[in-house]
Amino acid sequence: SLPNERAFFVVLENQLAESARSKDERPLSILSIGVKGFDDICKRFGHSTGDRLLRFVAEAIGSQLRKMDLITHFGAAEFNVVLPTANAATAAEIIARINDELLSRPFEASEEETIKVWLSFGTATFLKDGESADQLLKIARQQKLDVNSGNVVSIEHDYVN
């Protein structure tokens, strides 16, 4: 029930225009978030569990965002977030809150088993990392995929009974 890729770009373009007018006074960041091990979880527990997992992750992310932020669903297990007025430090704080939220409540994959959900994150901040929607998304996605990047908050995949 989240907005899609098209909505992400519409909102991001509008926010970029606002940030471009105000420069340093109105920062803007985005997050690219992936669910680690999603395919394995679907294979092990089934696709209906995968759907429940995506709802669980979306709710956990959304619970840590501000009212002005926008979370969207991209592809199978990817979420993107527009963070108006957020600089890189604010984006890092939001990432930490999301991780804390997921660590505090494991996902019930079945009646017998719960799992900790791990996410990979990439961030991009307007002017620092790029000036267009495409540039920012490319940087954020690359950081999410690059486990050697110092800007990616990544935790090892772990199953817990």
C-alpha positions as CSV (number, residue, x, y, z in Angstrom):
1,S,0.0,0.0,0.0
2,L,3.0,2.3,-0.4
3,P,3.5,4.8,-3.2
4,N,5.6,3.5,-6.2
5,E,8.6,4.6,-8.1
6,R,6.7,7.3,-10.1
7,A,5.5,8.9,-6.9
8,F,9.1,8.9,-5.5
9,F,10.4,10.8,-8.5
10,V,7.5,13.3,-8.5
11,V,8.0,14.1,-4.8
12,L,11.8,14.1,-5.2
13,E,11.7,16.5,-8.1
14,N,9.5,18.9,-6.2
15,Q,11.7,18.7,-3.1
16,L,14.8,19.2,-5.2
17,A,13.4,22.4,-6.7
18,E,12.7,23.7,-3.1
19,S,16.2,22.8,-2.0
20,A,17.8,24.3,-5.1
21,R,16.1,27.7,-4.3
22,S,17.4,27.7,-0.7
23,K,20.7,25.8,-1.1
24,D,22.3,25.2,2.3
25,E,19.2,26.5,4.2
26,R,17.1,23.5,3.0
27,P,19.0,20.3,2.8
28,L,17.6,17.2,1.2
29,S,18.6,13.5,1.5
30,I,17.3,10.2,0.2
31,L,17.7,6.7,1.4
32,S,17.8,3.5,-0.6
33,I,17.0,0.5,1.6
34,G,17.2,-3.2,0.8
35,V,16.0,-6.2,2.8
36,K,18.9,-8.5,3.2
37,G,18.3,-12.2,2.4
38,F,14.7,-11.5,1.1
39,D,14.9,-14.2,-1.6
40,D,16.2,-16.8,0.9
41,I,13.3,-15.9,3.3
42,C,10.8,-16.3,0.4
43,K,12.3,-19.7,-0.6
44,R,12.3,-20.9,3.0
45,F,9.0,-19.7,4.2
46,G,7.0,-18.9,1.0
47,H,6.0,-15.8,-0.9
48,S,3.1,-15.0,1.4
49,T,5.6,-14.7,4.3
50,G,7.7,-12.5,2.0
51,D,4.7,-10.2,1.5
52,R,4.1,-10.1,5.3
53,L,7.8,-9.3,5.7
54,L,7.7,-6.4,3.3
55,R,4.7,-5.0,5.2
56,F,6.5,-5.5,8.5
57,V,9.6,-3.7,7.1
58,A,7.6,-0.8,5.6
59,E,5.8,-0.3,8.9
60,A,9.1,-0.3,10.8
61,I,10.7,2.2,8.5
62,G,7.6,4.4,8.4
63,S,7.4,4.4,12.2
64,Q,10.8,6.1,12.4
65,L,10.2,8.8,9.7
66,R,8.9,12.3,10.1
67,K,5.5,13.3,8.7
68,M,7.1,15.2,5.9
69,D,9.2,12.1,4.7
70,L,8.0,9.8,1.9
71,I,8.6,6.1,1.8
72,T,8.1,4.3,-1.5
73,H,8.4,0.7,-2.6
74,F,10.7,-0.1,-5.5
75,G,11.0,-3.6,-6.9
76,A,10.9,-6.8,-4.9
77,A,12.6,-5.8,-1.7
78,E,13.7,-2.2,-2.0
79,F,12.4,0.9,-0.4
80,N,13.4,4.5,-1.2
81,V,12.8,7.4,1.1
82,V,12.7,11.2,0.4
83,L,13.9,13.1,3.5
84,P,13.2,16.9,3.0
85,T,15.2,19.2,5.2
86,A,17.5,16.4,6.2
87,N,21.3,16.7,5.8
88,A,23.6,13.7,5.9
89,A,23.8,13.7,9.7
90,T,20.0,13.6,10.0
91,A,19.8,10.8,7.4
92,A,22.3,8.8,9.5
93,E,20.1,9.4,12.7
94,I,17.1,8.1,10.8
95,I,19.0,5.0,9.7
96,A,20.0,4.3,13.3
97,R,16.4,4.7,14.5
98,I,15.2,2.2,11.8
99,N,17.8,-0.3,12.7
100,D,17.0,0.0,16.4
101,E,13.3,-0.5,15.7
102,L,14.0,-3.7,13.7
103,L,16.3,-5.0,16.4
104,S,13.7,-4.5,19.0
105,R,11.1,-6.6,17.4
106,P,11.9,-9.7,15.3
107,F,9.6,-10.8,12.5
108,E,7.4,-13.9,13.0
109,A,8.2,-15.9,9.9
110,S,6.1,-18.8,11.2
111,E,4.5,-20.0,14.3
112,E,7.7,-21.7,15.4
113,E,10.3,-19.2,14.1
114,T,11.2,-15.6,14.3
115,I,13.9,-13.9,12.4
116,K,15.8,-10.7,12.8
117,V,15.5,-8.5,9.7
118,W,18.6,-6.8,8.4
119,L,18.6,-3.9,6.0
120,S,21.2,-2.4,3.8
121,F,21.2,1.4,3.4
122,G,22.6,3.9,1.0
123,T,22.2,7.6,1.3
124,A,22.7,10.6,-0.9
125,T,22.4,14.3,0.0
126,F,21.6,17.1,-2.5
127,L,24.6,19.1,-3.6
128,K,27.0,16.9,-1.7
129,D,26.3,13.8,-3.8
130,G,24.4,15.1,-6.8
131,E,22.0,17.7,-8.1
132,S,19.4,15.6,-9.9
133,A,17.0,12.9,-8.9
134,D,18.8,10.3,-11.1
135,Q,22.2,11.3,-9.7
136,L,21.1,11.0,-6.1
137,L,19.3,7.7,-6.6
138,K,22.3,6.3,-8.4
139,I,24.6,7.2,-5.5
140,A,22.3,6.0,-2.8
141,R,21.8,2.6,-4.6
142,Q,25.5,2.2,-5.2
143,Q,26.3,2.9,-1.5
144,K,23.6,0.4,-0.6
145,L,25.3,-2.3,-2.7
146,D,28.9,-1.4,-1.8
147,V,29.6,-3.1,1.5
148,N,33.0,-1.5,1.6
149,S,31.6,2.0,1.7
150,G,31.9,3.8,5.0
151,N,28.4,5.4,4.3
152,V,26.5,2.2,4.3
153,V,25.0,1.0,7.6
154,S,25.1,-2.8,7.2
155,I,24.7,-5.6,9.6
156,E,25.4,-9.3,9.1
157,H,22.4,-11.5,8.2
158,D,21.3,-13.5,11.2
159,Y,18.5,-15.9,11.9
160,V,17.2,-16.3,15.5
161,N,14.8,-18.9,16.8
